[in-house]
């Protein structure tokens, strides 16, 4: 969430909300503590992170590209699970 937080700079309220959720996650990684709206914001951040990773992939070395693709797949799998709720 920290990697995409600056993407929301034009919307200060959203940026503060993302920061608060990120802080809460760092203190307690359980998703059960979040409201439905918080989970939607987490999903939004994960989706935006995937888009950022896609833009960076073209600049990576082959070894780093493979690692980035694996990470993207893992984030995508987690996002798919969260969106089923």
PyMOL Python script that loads the backbone (N, CA, C, O; Angstrom):
from pymol import cmd

cmd.read_pdbstr("""\
ATOM      1  N   UNK A   1       0.823  -1.181   0.000  1.00  0.00           N
ATOM      2  CA  UNK A   1       0.000   0.000   0.000  1.00  0.00           C
ATOM      3  C   UNK A   1       0.872   1.250   0.000  1.00  0.00           C
ATOM      4  O   UNK A   1       0.494   2.288  -0.544  1.00  0.00           O
ATOM      5  N   UNK A   2       2.018   1.135   0.606  1.00  0.00           N
ATOM      6  CA  UNK A   2       2.897   2.304   0.668  1.00  0.00           C
ATOM      7  C   UNK A   2       3.390   2.724  -0.713  1.00  0.00           C
ATOM      8  O   UNK A   2       3.627   3.906  -0.960  1.00  0.00           O
ATOM      9  N   UNK A   3       3.545   1.751  -1.612  1.00  0.00           N
ATOM     10  CA  UNK A   3       4.063   2.064  -2.946  1.00  0.00           C
ATOM     11  C   UNK A   3       3.090   2.869  -3.789  1.00  0.00           C
ATOM     12  O   UNK A   3       3.513   3.611  -4.676  1.00  0.00           O
ATOM     13  N   UNK A   4       1.805   2.739  -3.533  1.00  0.00           N
ATOM     14  CA  UNK A   4       0.815   3.452  -4.344  1.00  0.00           C
ATOM     15  C   UNK A   4       0.214   4.655  -3.628  1.00  0.00           C
ATOM     16  O   UNK A   4      -0.596   5.379  -4.205  1.00  0.00           O
ATOM     17  N   UNK A   5       0.596   4.868  -2.403  1.00  0.00           N
ATOM     18  CA  UNK A   5       0.011   5.940  -1.603  1.00  0.00           C
ATOM     19  C   UNK A   5       0.137   7.303  -2.277  1.00  0.00           C
ATOM     20  O   UNK A   5      -0.787   8.112  -2.200  1.00  0.00           O
ATOM     21  N   UNK A   6       1.248   7.568  -2.927  1.00  0.00           N
ATOM     22  CA  UNK A   6       1.441   8.861  -3.585  1.00  0.00           C
ATOM     23  C   UNK A   6       0.532   9.051  -4.785  1.00  0.00           C
ATOM     24  O   UNK A   6       0.308  10.181  -5.220  1.00  0.00           O
ATOM     25  N   UNK A   7       0.003   7.957  -5.327  1.00  0.00           N
ATOM     26  CA  UNK A   7      -0.923   8.040  -6.460  1.00  0.00           C
ATOM     27  C   UNK A   7      -2.203   8.773  -6.066  1.00  0.00           C
ATOM     28  O   UNK A   7      -2.912   9.296  -6.926  1.00  0.00           O
ATOM     29  N   UNK A   8      -2.491   8.811  -4.795  1.00  0.00           N
ATOM     30  CA  UNK A   8      -3.747   9.393  -4.311  1.00  0.00           C
ATOM     31  C   UNK A   8      -3.553  10.798  -3.744  1.00  0.00           C
ATOM     32  O   UNK A   8      -4.430  11.310  -3.049  1.00  0.00           O
ATOM     33  N   UNK A   9      -2.426  11.417  -4.029  1.00  0.00           N
ATOM     34  CA  UNK A   9      -2.123  12.750  -3.499  1.00  0.00           C
ATOM     35  C   UNK A   9      -3.204  13.791  -3.812  1.00  0.00           C
ATOM     36  O   UNK A   9      -3.499  14.623  -2.954  1.00  0.00           O
ATOM     37  N   UNK A  10      -3.806  13.774  -5.012  1.00  0.00           N
ATOM     38  CA  UNK A  10      -4.845  14.774  -5.269  1.00  0.00           C
ATOM     39  C   UNK A  10      -6.051  14.663  -4.324  1.00  0.00           C
ATOM     40  O   UNK A  10      -6.734  15.653  -4.062  1.00  0.00           O
ATOM     41  N   UNK A  11      -6.302  13.458  -3.818  1.00  0.00           N
ATOM     42  CA  UNK A  11      -7.416  13.244  -2.892  1.00  0.00           C
ATOM     43  C   UNK A  11      -6.833  13.025  -1.496  1.00  0.00           C
ATOM     44  O   UNK A  11      -6.556  11.894  -1.097  1.00  0.00           O
ATOM     45  N   UNK A  12      -6.655  14.108  -0.773  1.00  0.00           N
ATOM     46  CA  UNK A  12      -5.987  14.062   0.531  1.00  0.00           C
ATOM     47  C   UNK A  12      -6.707  13.136   1.509  1.00  0.00           C
ATOM     48  O   UNK A  12      -6.053  12.429   2.276  1.00  0.00           O
ATOM     49  N   UNK A  13      -8.040  13.129   1.497  1.00  0.00           N
ATOM     50  CA  UNK A  13      -8.787  12.263   2.405  1.00  0.00           C
ATOM     51  C   UNK A  13      -8.483  10.794   2.114  1.00  0.00           C
ATOM     52  O   UNK A  13      -8.263  10.005   3.033  1.00  0.00           O
ATOM     53  N   UNK A  14      -8.473  10.437   0.837  1.00  0.00           N
ATOM     54  CA  UNK A  14      -8.173   9.049   0.462  1.00  0.00           C
ATOM     55  C   UNK A  14      -6.741   8.696   0.835  1.00  0.00           C
ATOM     56  O   UNK A  14      -6.480   7.595   1.321  1.00  0.00           O
ATOM     57  N   UNK A  15      -5.825   9.606   0.615  1.00  0.00           N
ATOM     58  CA  UNK A  15      -4.432   9.351   0.961  1.00  0.00           C
ATOM     59  C   UNK A  15      -4.278   9.109   2.469  1.00  0.00           C
ATOM     60  O   UNK A  15      -3.535   8.219   2.881  1.00  0.00           O
ATOM     61  N   UNK A  16      -4.966   9.885   3.275  1.00  0.00           N
ATOM     62  CA  UNK A  16      -4.915   9.687   4.728  1.00  0.00           C
ATOM     63  C   UNK A  16      -5.550   8.356   5.125  1.00  0.00           C
ATOM     64  O   UNK A  16      -5.068   7.671   6.028  1.00  0.00           O
ATOM     65  N   UNK A  17      -6.628   8.003   4.445  1.00  0.00           N
ATOM     66  CA  UNK A  17      -7.302   6.733   4.734  1.00  0.00           C
ATOM     67  C   UNK A  17      -6.392   5.556   4.384  1.00  0.00           C
ATOM     68  O   UNK A  17      -6.288   4.597   5.148  1.00  0.00           O
ATOM     69  N   UNK A  18      -5.740   5.634   3.235  1.00  0.00           N
ATOM     70  CA  UNK A  18      -4.810   4.579   2.835  1.00  0.00           C
ATOM     71  C   UNK A  18      -3.666   4.481   3.843  1.00  0.00           C
ATOM     72  O   UNK A  18      -3.253   3.381   4.210  1.00  0.00           O
ATOM     73  N   UNK A  19      -3.166   5.602   4.279  1.00  0.00           N
ATOM     74  CA  UNK A  19      -2.103   5.616   5.278  1.00  0.00           C
ATOM     75  C   UNK A  19      -2.564   4.957   6.578  1.00  0.00           C
ATOM     76  O   UNK A  19      -1.826   4.172   7.174  1.00  0.00           O
ATOM     77  N   UNK A  20      -3.764   5.272   7.007  1.00  0.00           N
ATOM     78  CA  UNK A  20      -4.303   4.692   8.235  1.00  0.00           C
ATOM     79  C   UNK A  20      -4.463   3.170   8.108  1.00  0.00           C
ATOM     80  O   UNK A  20      -4.112   2.424   9.022  1.00  0.00           O
ATOM     81  N   UNK A  21      -4.989   2.725   6.979  1.00  0.00           N
ATOM     82  CA  UNK A  21      -5.168   1.283   6.757  1.00  0.00           C
ATOM     83  C   UNK A  21      -3.811   0.597   6.721  1.00  0.00           C
ATOM     84  O   UNK A  21      -3.642  -0.476   7.298  1.00  0.00           O
ATOM     85  N   UNK A  22      -2.850   1.205   6.050  1.00  0.00           N
ATOM     86  CA  UNK A  22      -1.509   0.637   5.958  1.00  0.00           C
ATOM     87  C   UNK A  22      -0.874   0.515   7.340  1.00  0.00           C
ATOM     88  O   UNK A  22      -0.260  -0.503   7.659  1.00  0.00           O
ATOM     89  N   UNK A  23      -1.022   1.549   8.152  1.00  0.00           N
ATOM     90  CA  UNK A  23      -0.486   1.520   9.513  1.00  0.00           C
ATOM     91  C   UNK A  23      -1.140   0.415  10.331  1.00  0.00           C
ATOM     92  O   UNK A  23      -0.465  -0.309  11.062  1.00  0.00           O
ATOM     93  N   UNK A  24      -2.450   0.291  10.204  1.00  0.00           N
ATOM     94  CA  UNK A  24      -3.184  -0.747  10.930  1.00  0.00           C
ATOM     95  C   UNK A  24      -2.709  -2.131  10.503  1.00  0.00           C
ATOM     96  O   UNK A  24      -2.523  -3.014  11.340  1.00  0.00           O
ATOM     97  N   UNK A  25      -2.515  -2.320   9.197  1.00  0.00           N
ATOM     98  CA  UNK A  25      -2.031  -3.613   8.690  1.00  0.00           C
ATOM     99  C   UNK A  25      -0.638  -3.934   9.210  1.00  0.00           C
ATOM    100  O   UNK A  25      -0.334  -5.091   9.501  1.00  0.00           O
ATOM    101  N   UNK A  26       0.204  -2.925   9.329  1.00  0.00           N
ATOM    102  CA  UNK A  26       1.562  -3.183   9.813  1.00  0.00           C
ATOM    103  C   UNK A  26       1.566  -3.585  11.286  1.00  0.00           C
ATOM    104  O   UNK A  26       2.463  -4.297  11.738  1.00  0.00           O
ATOM    105  N   UNK A  27       0.564  -3.128  12.027  1.00  0.00           N
ATOM    106  CA  UNK A  27       0.467  -3.473  13.441  1.00  0.00           C
ATOM    107  C   UNK A  27      -0.240  -4.804  13.663  1.00  0.00           C
ATOM    108  O   UNK A  27       0.078  -5.536  14.601  1.00  0.00           O
ATOM    109  N   UNK A  28      -1.203  -5.113  12.792  1.00  0.00           N
ATOM    110  CA  UNK A  28      -1.984  -6.342  12.911  1.00  0.00           C
ATOM    111  C   UNK A  28      -2.411  -6.764  11.505  1.00  0.00           C
ATOM    112  O   UNK A  28      -3.274  -6.111  10.917  1.00  0.00           O
ATOM    113  N   UNK A  29      -1.837  -7.833  10.947  1.00  0.00           N
ATOM    114  CA  UNK A  29      -2.100  -8.193   9.557  1.00  0.00           C
ATOM    115  C   UNK A  29      -3.456  -8.856   9.288  1.00  0.00           C
ATOM    116  O   UNK A  29      -3.724  -9.240   8.149  1.00  0.00           O
ATOM    117  N   UNK A  30      -4.301  -8.997  10.282  1.00  0.00           N
ATOM    118  CA  UNK A  30      -5.599  -9.635  10.091  1.00  0.00           C
ATOM    119  C   UNK A  30      -6.545  -8.736   9.295  1.00  0.00           C
ATOM    120  O   UNK A  30      -6.702  -7.555   9.606  1.00  0.00           O
ATOM    121  N   UNK A  31      -7.166  -9.302   8.276  1.00  0.00           N
ATOM    122  CA  UNK A  31      -8.129  -8.545   7.471  1.00  0.00           C
ATOM    123  C   UNK A  31      -9.501  -8.464   8.140  1.00  0.00           C
ATOM    124  O   UNK A  31     -10.340  -7.662   7.730  1.00  0.00           O
ATOM    125  N   UNK A  32      -9.735  -9.274   9.149  1.00  0.00           N
ATOM    126  CA  UNK A  32     -11.031  -9.292   9.825  1.00  0.00           C
ATOM    127  C   UNK A  32     -11.347  -7.985  10.549  1.00  0.00           C
ATOM    128  O   UNK A  32     -12.507  -7.713  10.858  1.00  0.00           O
ATOM    129  N   UNK A  33     -10.349  -7.196  10.815  1.00  0.00           N
ATOM    130  CA  UNK A  33     -10.545  -5.953  11.550  1.00  0.00           C
ATOM    131  C   UNK A  33     -11.090  -4.824  10.675  1.00  0.00           C
ATOM    132  O   UNK A  33     -11.464  -3.770  11.189  1.00  0.00           O
ATOM    133  N   UNK A  34     -11.138  -5.035   9.364  1.00  0.00           N
ATOM    134  CA  UNK A  34     -11.501  -3.962   8.451  1.00  0.00           C
ATOM    135  C   UNK A  34     -12.966  -4.008   8.031  1.00  0.00           C
ATOM    136  O   UNK A  34     -13.586  -5.069   7.947  1.00  0.00           O
ATOM    137  N   UNK A  35     -13.488  -2.823   7.774  1.00  0.00           N
ATOM    138  CA  UNK A  35     -14.853  -2.716   7.253  1.00  0.00           C
ATOM    139  C   UNK A  35     -14.846  -3.088   5.775  1.00  0.00           C
ATOM    140  O   UNK A  35     -13.787  -3.226   5.162  1.00  0.00           O
ATOM    141  N   UNK A  36     -16.008  -3.243   5.227  1.00  0.00           N
ATOM    142  CA  UNK A  36     -16.143  -3.532   3.798  1.00  0.00           C
ATOM    143  C   UNK A  36     -15.520  -2.417   2.958  1.00  0.00           C
ATOM    144  O   UNK A  36     -14.883  -2.682   1.938  1.00  0.00           O
ATOM    145  N   UNK A  37     -15.705  -1.194   3.384  1.00  0.00           N
ATOM    146  CA  UNK A  37     -15.137  -0.054   2.665  1.00  0.00           C
ATOM    147  C   UNK A  37     -13.608  -0.076   2.734  1.00  0.00           C
ATOM    148  O   UNK A  37     -12.937   0.229   1.747  1.00  0.00           O
ATOM    149  N   UNK A  38     -13.062  -0.431   3.884  1.00  0.00           N
ATOM    150  CA  UNK A  38     -11.610  -0.550   4.016  1.00  0.00           C
ATOM    151  C   UNK A  38     -11.065  -1.624   3.076  1.00  0.00           C
ATOM    152  O   UNK A  38     -10.036  -1.429   2.430  1.00  0.00           O
ATOM    153  N   UNK A  39     -11.762  -2.756   3.005  1.00  0.00           N
ATOM    154  CA  UNK A  39     -11.340  -3.836   2.111  1.00  0.00           C
ATOM    155  C   UNK A  39     -11.399  -3.393   0.656  1.00  0.00           C
ATOM    156  O   UNK A  39     -10.547  -3.779  -0.144  1.00  0.00           O
ATOM    157  N   UNK A  40     -12.394  -2.588   0.307  1.00  0.00           N
ATOM    158  CA  UNK A  40     -12.461  -2.045  -1.054  1.00  0.00           C
ATOM    159  C   UNK A  40     -11.254  -1.169  -1.347  1.00  0.00           C
ATOM    160  O   UNK A  40     -10.715  -1.203  -2.453  1.00  0.00           O
ATOM    161  N   UNK A  41     -10.829  -0.392  -0.372  1.00  0.00           N
ATOM    162  CA  UNK A  41      -9.657   0.470  -0.549  1.00  0.00           C
ATOM    163  C   UNK A  41      -8.394  -0.379  -0.678  1.00  0.00           C
ATOM    164  O   UNK A  41      -7.520  -0.077  -1.491  1.00  0.00           O
ATOM    165  N   UNK A  42      -8.298  -1.433   0.117  1.00  0.00           N
ATOM    166  CA  UNK A  42      -7.154  -2.344   0.010  1.00  0.00           C
ATOM    167  C   UNK A  42      -7.106  -2.952  -1.387  1.00  0.00           C
ATOM    168  O   UNK A  42      -6.039  -3.025  -1.996  1.00  0.00           O
ATOM    169  N   UNK A  43      -8.251  -3.388  -1.898  1.00  0.00           N
ATOM    170  CA  UNK A  43      -8.315  -3.953  -3.253  1.00  0.00           C
ATOM    171  C   UNK A  43      -7.920  -2.911  -4.293  1.00  0.00           C
ATOM    172  O   UNK A  43      -7.207  -3.227  -5.246  1.00  0.00           O
ATOM    173  N   UNK A  44      -8.368  -1.689  -4.122  1.00  0.00           N
ATOM    174  CA  UNK A  44      -8.026  -0.616  -5.049  1.00  0.00           C
ATOM    175  C   UNK A  44      -6.507  -0.417  -5.074  1.00  0.00           C
ATOM    176  O   UNK A  44      -5.907  -0.274  -6.140  1.00  0.00           O
ATOM    177  N   UNK A  45      -5.899  -0.410  -3.893  1.00  0.00           N
ATOM    178  CA  UNK A  45      -4.442  -0.224  -3.804  1.00  0.00           C
ATOM    179  C   UNK A  45      -3.698  -1.383  -4.450  1.00  0.00           C
ATOM    180  O   UNK A  45      -2.691  -1.178  -5.128  1.00  0.00           O
ATOM    181  N   UNK A  46      -4.185  -2.586  -4.246  1.00  0.00           N
ATOM    182  CA  UNK A  46      -3.544  -3.749  -4.856  1.00  0.00           C
ATOM    183  C   UNK A  46      -3.666  -3.695  -6.377  1.00  0.00           C
ATOM    184  O   UNK A  46      -2.712  -4.008  -7.090  1.00  0.00           O
ATOM    185  N   UNK A  47      -4.817  -3.305  -6.866  1.00  0.00           N
ATOM    186  CA  UNK A  47      -5.011  -3.170  -8.313  1.00  0.00           C
ATOM    187  C   UNK A  47      -4.065  -2.111  -8.878  1.00  0.00           C
ATOM    188  O   UNK A  47      -3.439  -2.324  -9.917  1.00  0.00           O
ATOM    189  N   UNK A  48      -3.961  -0.983  -8.202  1.00  0.00           N
ATOM    190  CA  UNK A  48      -3.065   0.078  -8.652  1.00  0.00           C
ATOM    191  C   UNK A  48      -1.605  -0.366  -8.585  1.00  0.00           C
ATOM    192  O   UNK A  48      -0.802   0.012  -9.439  1.00  0.00           O
ATOM    193  N   UNK A  49      -1.259  -1.162  -7.581  1.00  0.00           N
ATOM    194  CA  UNK A  49       0.102  -1.685  -7.478  1.00  0.00           C
ATOM    195  C   UNK A  49       0.410  -2.607  -8.658  1.00  0.00           C
ATOM    196  O   UNK A  49       1.521  -2.590  -9.188  1.00  0.00           O
ATOM    197  N   UNK A  50      -0.568  -3.405  -9.065  1.00  0.00           N
ATOM    198  CA  UNK A  50      -0.370  -4.265 -10.234  1.00  0.00           C
ATOM    199  C   UNK A  50      -0.144  -3.443 -11.496  1.00  0.00           C
ATOM    200  O   UNK A  50       0.676  -3.808 -12.338  1.00  0.00           O
ATOM    201  N   UNK A  51      -0.859  -2.349 -11.628  1.00  0.00           N
ATOM    202  CA  UNK A  51      -0.660  -1.469 -12.785  1.00  0.00           C
ATOM    203  C   UNK A  51       0.733  -0.848 -12.760  1.00  0.00           C
ATOM    204  O   UNK A  51       1.384  -0.743 -13.800  1.00  0.00           O
ATOM    205  N   UNK A  52       1.192  -0.437 -11.580  1.00  0.00           N
ATOM    206  CA  UNK A  52       2.548   0.112 -11.461  1.00  0.00           C
ATOM    207  C   UNK A  52       3.607  -0.936 -11.818  1.00  0.00           C
ATOM    208  O   UNK A  52       4.592  -0.632 -12.490  1.00  0.00           O
ATOM    209  N   UNK A  53       3.392  -2.156 -11.366  1.00  0.00           N
ATOM    210  CA  UNK A  53       4.332  -3.226 -11.691  1.00  0.00           C
ATOM    211  C   UNK A  53       4.376  -3.469 -13.200  1.00  0.00           C
ATOM    212  O   UNK A  53       5.446  -3.706 -13.759  1.00  0.00           O
ATOM    213  N   UNK A  54       3.225  -3.410 -13.853  1.00  0.00           N
ATOM    214  CA  UNK A  54       3.189  -3.600 -15.300  1.00  0.00           C
ATOM    215  C   UNK A  54       3.996  -2.534 -16.028  1.00  0.00           C
ATOM    216  O   UNK A  54       4.649  -2.831 -17.028  1.00  0.00           O
ATOM    217  N   UNK A  55       3.961  -1.307 -15.544  1.00  0.00           N
ATOM    218  CA  UNK A  55       4.709  -0.244 -16.204  1.00  0.00           C
ATOM    219  C   UNK A  55       6.214  -0.375 -15.964  1.00  0.00           C
ATOM    220  O   UNK A  55       7.013   0.051 -16.797  1.00  0.00           O
ATOM    221  N   UNK A  56       6.599  -0.958 -14.840  1.00  0.00           N
ATOM    222  CA  UNK A  56       8.013  -1.099 -14.496  1.00  0.00           C
ATOM    223  C   UNK A  56       8.651  -2.305 -15.198  1.00  0.00           C
ATOM    224  O   UNK A  56       9.862  -2.329 -15.418  1.00  0.00           O
ATOM    225  N   UNK A  57       7.842  -3.295 -15.544  1.00  0.00           N
ATOM    226  CA  UNK A  57       8.373  -4.543 -16.098  1.00  0.00           C
ATOM    227  C   UNK A  57       9.265  -4.322 -17.314  1.00  0.00           C
ATOM    228  O   UNK A  57      10.250  -5.039 -17.488  1.00  0.00           O
ATOM    229  N   UNK A  58       8.948  -3.366 -18.142  1.00  0.00           N
ATOM    230  CA  UNK A  58       9.726  -3.150 -19.364  1.00  0.00           C
ATOM    231  C   UNK A  58      11.141  -2.656 -19.079  1.00  0.00           C
ATOM    232  O   UNK A  58      12.001  -2.707 -19.958  1.00  0.00           O
ATOM    233  N   UNK A  59      11.389  -2.183 -17.874  1.00  0.00           N
ATOM    234  CA  UNK A  59      12.687  -1.629 -17.513  1.00  0.00           C
ATOM    235  C   UNK A  59      13.564  -2.616 -16.742  1.00  0.00           C
ATOM    236  O   UNK A  59      14.692  -2.284 -16.377  1.00  0.00           O
ATOM    237  N   UNK A  60      13.063  -3.813 -16.495  1.00  0.00           N
ATOM    238  CA  UNK A  60      13.775  -4.765 -15.640  1.00  0.00           C
ATOM    239  C   UNK A  60      14.674  -5.708 -16.417  1.00  0.00           C
ATOM    240  O   UNK A  60      14.435  -6.001 -17.589  1.00  0.00           O
ATOM    241  N   UNK A  61      15.710  -6.175 -15.744  1.00  0.00           N
ATOM    242  CA  UNK A  61      16.590  -7.215 -16.272  1.00  0.00           C
ATOM    243  C   UNK A  61      15.822  -8.542 -16.248  1.00  0.00           C
ATOM    244  O   UNK A  61      14.864  -8.676 -15.488  1.00  0.00           O
ATOM    245  N   UNK A  62      16.223  -9.521 -17.063  1.00  0.00           N
ATOM    246  CA  UNK A  62      15.482 -10.792 -17.133  1.00  0.00           C
ATOM    247  C   UNK A  62      15.243 -11.460 -15.779  1.00  0.00           C
ATOM    248  O   UNK A  62      14.133 -11.930 -15.525  1.00  0.00           O
ATOM    249  N   UNK A  63      16.248 -11.517 -14.905  1.00  0.00           N
ATOM    250  CA  UNK A  63      16.067 -12.151 -13.592  1.00  0.00           C
ATOM    251  C   UNK A  63      15.076 -11.394 -12.727  1.00  0.00           C
ATOM    252  O   UNK A  63      14.235 -11.991 -12.055  1.00  0.00           O
ATOM    253  N   UNK A  64      15.185 -10.082 -12.750  1.00  0.00           N
ATOM    254  CA  UNK A  64      14.263  -9.259 -11.975  1.00  0.00           C
ATOM    255  C   UNK A  64      12.857  -9.316 -12.563  1.00  0.00           C
ATOM    256  O   UNK A  64      11.867  -9.252 -11.833  1.00  0.00           O
ATOM    257  N   UNK A  65      12.778  -9.436 -13.873  1.00  0.00           N
ATOM    258  CA  UNK A  65      11.478  -9.516 -14.542  1.00  0.00           C
ATOM    259  C   UNK A  65      10.730 -10.762 -14.093  1.00  0.00           C
ATOM    260  O   UNK A  65       9.531 -10.702 -13.821  1.00  0.00           O
ATOM    261  N   UNK A  66      11.421 -11.880 -14.014  1.00  0.00           N
ATOM    262  CA  UNK A  66      10.798 -13.128 -13.572  1.00  0.00           C
ATOM    263  C   UNK A  66      10.272 -12.993 -12.148  1.00  0.00           C
ATOM    264  O   UNK A  66       9.155 -13.414 -11.847  1.00  0.00           O
ATOM    265  N   UNK A  67      11.077 -12.410 -11.284  1.00  0.00           N
ATOM    266  CA  UNK A  67      10.659 -12.196  -9.894  1.00  0.00           C
ATOM    267  C   UNK A  67       9.452 -11.261  -9.829  1.00  0.00           C
ATOM    268  O   UNK A  67       8.522 -11.497  -9.058  1.00  0.00           O
ATOM    269  N   UNK A  68       9.467 -10.221 -10.624  1.00  0.00           N
ATOM    270  CA  UNK A  68       8.364  -9.263 -10.667  1.00  0.00           C
ATOM    271  C   UNK A  68       7.079  -9.937 -11.165  1.00  0.00           C
ATOM    272  O   UNK A  68       5.995  -9.675 -10.644  1.00  0.00           O
ATOM    273  N   UNK A  69       7.206 -10.801 -12.169  1.00  0.00           N
ATOM    274  CA  UNK A  69       6.042 -11.508 -12.692  1.00  0.00           C
ATOM    275  C   UNK A  69       5.445 -12.440 -11.644  1.00  0.00           C
ATOM    276  O   UNK A  69       4.225 -12.535 -11.508  1.00  0.00           O
ATOM    277  N   UNK A  70       6.309 -13.122 -10.909  1.00  0.00           N
ATOM    278  CA  UNK A  70       5.817 -14.003  -9.831  1.00  0.00           C
ATOM    279  C   UNK A  70       5.101 -13.198  -8.751  1.00  0.00           C
ATOM    280  O   UNK A  70       4.035 -13.584  -8.272  1.00  0.00           O
ATOM    281  N   UNK A  71       5.700 -12.087  -8.384  1.00  0.00           N
ATOM    282  CA  UNK A  71       5.091 -11.226  -7.369  1.00  0.00           C
ATOM    283  C   UNK A  71       3.745 -10.701  -7.862  1.00  0.00           C
ATOM    284  O   UNK A  71       2.773 -10.676  -7.107  1.00  0.00           O
ATOM    285  N   UNK A  72       3.687 -10.286  -9.114  1.00  0.00           N
ATOM    286  CA  UNK A  72       2.434  -9.787  -9.689  1.00  0.00           C
ATOM    287  C   UNK A  72       1.349 -10.864  -9.659  1.00  0.00           C
ATOM    288  O   UNK A  72       0.188 -10.587  -9.357  1.00  0.00           O
ATOM    289  N   UNK A  73       1.747 -12.090  -9.974  1.00  0.00           N
ATOM    290  CA  UNK A  73       0.787 -13.194  -9.937  1.00  0.00           C
ATOM    291  C   UNK A  73       0.263 -13.426  -8.526  1.00  0.00           C
ATOM    292  O   UNK A  73      -0.932 -13.654  -8.334  1.00  0.00           O
ATOM    293  N   UNK A  74       1.149 -13.369  -7.545  1.00  0.00           N
ATOM    294  CA  UNK A  74       0.733 -13.565  -6.154  1.00  0.00           C
ATOM    295  C   UNK A  74      -0.224 -12.459  -5.705  1.00  0.00           C
ATOM    296  O   UNK A  74      -1.244 -12.728  -5.072  1.00  0.00           O
ATOM    297  N   UNK A  75       0.115 -11.224  -6.036  1.00  0.00           N
ATOM    298  CA  UNK A  75      -0.759 -10.105  -5.682  1.00  0.00           C
ATOM    299  C   UNK A  75      -2.101 -10.259  -6.398  1.00  0.00           C
ATOM    300  O   UNK A  75      -3.155 -10.016  -5.809  1.00  0.00           O
ATOM    301  N   UNK A  76      -2.061 -10.658  -7.653  1.00  0.00           N
ATOM    302  CA  UNK A  76      -3.294 -10.874  -8.412  1.00  0.00           C
ATOM    303  C   UNK A  76      -4.166 -11.969  -7.805  1.00  0.00           C
ATOM    304  O   UNK A  76      -5.390 -11.843  -7.767  1.00  0.00           O
ATOM    305  N   UNK A  77      -3.534 -13.045  -7.328  1.00  0.00           N
ATOM    306  CA  UNK A  77      -4.283 -14.130  -6.680  1.00  0.00           C
ATOM    307  C   UNK A  77      -4.941 -13.657  -5.398  1.00  0.00           C
ATOM    308  O   UNK A  77      -6.102 -13.974  -5.139  1.00  0.00           O
ATOM    309  N   UNK A  78      -4.213 -12.905  -4.598  1.00  0.00           N
ATOM    310  CA  UNK A  78      -4.767 -12.363  -3.346  1.00  0.00           C
ATOM    311  C   UNK A  78      -5.904 -11.397  -3.659  1.00  0.00           C
ATOM    312  O   UNK A  78      -6.943 -11.422  -3.000  1.00  0.00           O
ATOM    313  N   UNK A  79      -5.711 -10.556  -4.650  1.00  0.00           N
ATOM    314  CA  UNK A  79      -6.750  -9.607  -5.048  1.00  0.00           C
ATOM    315  C   UNK A  79      -8.007 -10.337  -5.501  1.00  0.00           C
ATOM    316  O   UNK A  79      -9.117  -9.938  -5.148  1.00  0.00           O
ATOM    317  N   UNK A  80      -7.846 -11.386  -6.268  1.00  0.00           N
ATOM    318  CA  UNK A  80      -9.002 -12.175  -6.733  1.00  0.00           C
ATOM    319  C   UNK A  80      -9.779 -12.753  -5.555  1.00  0.00           C
ATOM    320  O   UNK A  80     -11.009 -12.763  -5.563  1.00  0.00           O
ATOM    321  N   UNK A  81      -9.056 -13.237  -4.538  1.00  0.00           N
ATOM    322  CA  UNK A  81      -9.731 -13.771  -3.352  1.00  0.00           C
ATOM    323  C   UNK A  81     -10.486 -12.701  -2.600  1.00  0.00           C
ATOM    324  O   UNK A  81     -11.615 -12.923  -2.164  1.00  0.00           O
ATOM    325  N   UNK A  82      -9.873 -11.542  -2.446  1.00  0.00           N
ATOM    326  CA  UNK A  82     -10.527 -10.453  -1.723  1.00  0.00           C
ATOM    327  C   UNK A  82     -11.774  -9.946  -2.470  1.00  0.00           C
ATOM    328  O   UNK A  82     -12.761  -9.554  -1.846  1.00  0.00           O
ATOM    329  N   UNK A  83     -11.718  -9.958  -3.769  1.00  0.00           N
ATOM    330  CA  UNK A  83     -12.837  -9.452  -4.546  1.00  0.00           C
ATOM    331  C   UNK A  83     -14.015 -10.410  -4.573  1.00  0.00           C
ATOM    332  O   UNK A  83     -15.116 -10.019  -4.958  1.00  0.00           O
ATOM    333  N   UNK A  84     -13.807 -11.651  -4.173  1.00  0.00           N
ATOM    334  CA  UNK A  84     -14.896 -12.632  -4.123  1.00  0.00           C
ATOM    335  C   UNK A  84     -15.807 -12.381  -2.921  1.00  0.00           C
ATOM    336  O   UNK A  84     -16.947 -12.844  -2.893  1.00  0.00           O
ATOM    337  N   UNK A  85     -15.305 -11.652  -1.937  1.00  0.00           N
ATOM    338  CA  UNK A  85     -16.086 -11.432  -0.713  1.00  0.00           C
ATOM    339  C   UNK A  85     -17.241 -10.551  -0.992  1.00  0.00           C
ATOM    340  O   UNK A  85     -18.020 -10.248  -0.088  1.00  0.00           O
TER     341      UNK A  85
END
""", "prot")
cmd.dss("prot")
cmd.show_as("cartoon", "prot")
cmd.util.cbc("prot")
cmd.orient("prot")
